[in-house]
Amino acid sequence: MMQKALILAFLLAVFPSIGFAQDDARMRGDKACRSDANRLCSKVLKQGDMVVLQCLQTNAKKISPACRKVLQEQGQL
């Protein structure tokens, strides 16, 4: 449960928007990157959103195409 909360917090920080667009981006990001964050960044999930983002960026060649697309669309990759 704690990991899910940390991933959600990460995605909230990664996808700044307004209103419904924010909710949509958050849901897309969560769906696209959750498994990558768990698989590649499990050791840093408790260290904060920016550390998880940095981990995903460091492992950019290993993340799924869906996660890569979402991060690129948000200017995070």
Backbone hydrogen bonds, N-H to C=O, Kabsch-Sander energy under -0.5 kcal/mol:
donor,donor_aa,acceptor,acceptor_aa,energy
5,A,1,M,-2.0
6,L,2,M,-2.3
7,I,3,Q,-2.6
8,L,4,K,-2.5
9,A,5,A,-2.4
10,F,6,L,-2.4
11,L,7,I,-2.6
12,L,8,L,-2.1
13,A,9,A,-1.7
14,V,10,F,-2.2
15,F,11,L,-1.7
21,A,18,I,-1.1
22,Q,18,I,-0.8
22,Q,19,G,-0.6
23,D,19,G,-1.5
24,D,20,F,-2.8
25,A,21,A,-2.6
26,R,22,Q,-2.7
27,M,23,D,-2.4
28,R,24,D,-2.5
29,G,25,A,-2.8
30,D,26,R,-2.7
31,K,27,M,-2.4
32,A,28,R,-2.7
33,C,29,G,-2.7
34,R,30,D,-1.7
37,A,33,C,-2.9
38,N,34,R,-2.4
39,R,35,S,-2.6
40,L,36,D,-3.2
41,C,36,D,-0.6
41,C,37,A,-1.8
42,S,38,N,-0.5
44,V,41,C,-1.8
45,L,41,C,-0.7
45,L,42,S,-0.6
47,Q,44,V,-2.2
48,G,45,L,-0.7
52,V,48,G,-1.8
53,L,49,D,-2.6
54,Q,50,M,-2.5
55,C,51,V,-2.2
56,L,52,V,-2.5
57,Q,53,L,-2.6
58,T,54,Q,-2.8
59,N,55,C,-1.9
60,A,57,Q,-1.4
62,K,59,N,-2.4
63,I,59,N,-0.9
68,R,64,S,-2.7
69,K,65,P,-2.4
70,V,66,A,-2.0
71,L,67,C,-2.7
72,Q,68,R,-2.5
73,E,69,K,-2.6
74,Q,70,V,-1.5
75,G,72,Q,-1.5
76,Q,71,L,-3.1
77,L,71,L,-0.7
